Amino acid sequence: MSTVVKAASAGKRKIILLLSALVGLVVADGVMTNILVGKGTAWEANPFLEPIVGKTGFMIIKIVGALLCALILWDVYRRYPRVGIIAAWIAVIGYAVIVAWNAGLILLT
């Protein structure tokens, strides 16, 4: 196998892992938000989602939104691999910070 094919294969694995992590983090954020808002410890910062926190529609929107973002980032990756990887890393790091914050709040309450 040539080095170009190996590099492409490694890049494809990397983006799949990043997008999977992103979807998992968004879902974890939704679950933790439901817990925190239910306890009265926190509130939803997104004004569009705030009225439906705790309802089934909230998690459906979180899951569908995460999958849509993953598909968009996949399309970016196919056209511009480097940009797709960087954008996916930024999204994963951003959501990792949010999930860590929420986990800290859950542990403190």
C-alpha positions as CSV (number, residue, x, y, z in Angstrom):
1,M,0.0,0.0,0.0
2,S,1.4,3.4,-0.9
3,T,2.0,6.2,1.6
4,V,-0.7,8.3,0.0
5,V,-3.3,5.6,0.5
6,K,-2.2,5.0,4.1
7,A,-2.4,8.7,4.8
8,A,-5.9,8.9,3.3
9,S,-7.0,5.9,5.3
10,A,-5.6,7.3,8.5
11,G,-7.4,10.6,7.8
12,K,-10.7,8.8,7.2
13,R,-10.3,6.9,10.5
14,K,-9.5,10.2,12.3
15,I,-12.6,12.0,11.0
16,I,-14.9,9.1,11.8
17,L,-13.5,9.0,15.3
18,L,-13.9,12.8,15.7
19,L,-17.4,12.8,14.4
20,S,-18.4,9.9,16.6
21,A,-17.0,11.6,19.6
22,L,-18.8,14.8,18.6
23,V,-22.2,13.1,18.4
24,G,-21.5,11.3,21.7
25,L,-20.6,14.6,23.4
26,V,-23.6,16.4,22.1
27,V,-25.9,13.6,23.4
28,A,-24.1,13.6,26.8
29,D,-24.6,17.3,27.0
30,G,-28.3,16.8,26.4
31,V,-28.6,14.2,29.1
32,M,-26.6,16.2,31.6
33,T,-28.6,19.4,30.8
34,N,-31.9,17.5,31.4
35,I,-30.5,16.3,34.8
36,L,-29.2,19.8,35.8
37,V,-32.3,21.7,34.7
38,G,-34.6,19.1,36.3
39,K,-32.7,19.6,39.6
40,G,-33.0,23.4,39.2
41,T,-29.2,23.6,39.4
42,A,-28.7,25.1,35.9
43,W,-30.6,26.4,32.9
44,E,-30.3,25.9,29.1
45,A,-28.3,28.8,27.6
46,N,-29.8,28.3,24.1
47,P,-33.0,30.4,24.0
48,F,-34.5,28.2,21.2
49,L,-34.0,25.0,23.2
50,E,-34.8,26.3,26.7
51,P,-38.6,25.9,26.5
52,I,-38.3,22.2,25.6
53,V,-35.7,21.0,28.0
54,G,-37.0,18.0,29.9
55,K,-39.3,17.0,27.0
56,T,-38.7,14.3,24.5
57,G,-38.3,16.8,21.7
58,F,-35.2,18.2,23.4
59,M,-33.2,15.0,23.0
60,I,-34.6,14.4,19.5
61,I,-33.4,17.9,18.5
62,K,-30.0,17.3,20.1
63,I,-29.5,13.9,18.4
64,V,-30.7,15.0,15.0
65,G,-28.7,18.3,15.2
66,A,-25.6,16.4,16.2
67,L,-26.0,13.9,13.3
68,L,-26.6,16.8,10.9
69,C,-23.5,18.6,12.1
70,A,-21.5,15.4,11.7
71,L,-22.8,15.0,8.1
72,I,-21.9,18.6,7.3
73,L,-18.4,18.1,8.7
74,W,-18.1,14.9,6.7
75,D,-19.0,16.8,3.5
76,V,-16.4,19.5,4.4
77,Y,-13.8,16.7,5.0
78,R,-14.5,15.1,1.6
79,R,-13.9,18.4,-0.2
80,Y,-11.2,19.9,2.1
81,P,-9.8,17.2,4.4
82,R,-7.6,19.5,6.4
83,V,-10.3,22.0,7.1
84,G,-12.8,19.2,8.0
85,I,-10.4,17.7,10.5
86,I,-9.6,21.1,12.1
87,A,-13.3,22.0,12.3
88,A,-14.2,18.7,13.8
89,W,-11.4,19.1,16.4
90,I,-12.7,22.5,17.3
91,A,-16.3,21.2,17.7
92,V,-15.1,18.2,19.8
93,I,-13.0,20.3,22.1
94,G,-15.8,22.8,22.5
95,Y,-18.3,20.2,23.5
96,A,-15.8,18.4,25.7
97,V,-15.4,21.6,27.7
98,I,-19.2,21.9,27.9
99,V,-19.6,18.3,29.0
100,A,-16.8,18.7,31.6
101,W,-18.5,21.8,33.0
102,N,-21.8,20.0,33.2
103,A,-20.2,17.0,34.9
104,G,-18.6,19.3,37.4
105,L,-21.9,20.8,38.2
106,I,-23.5,17.4,38.6
107,L,-20.7,16.3,41.0
108,L,-21.0,19.5,43.0
109,T,-24.8,19.1,43.5
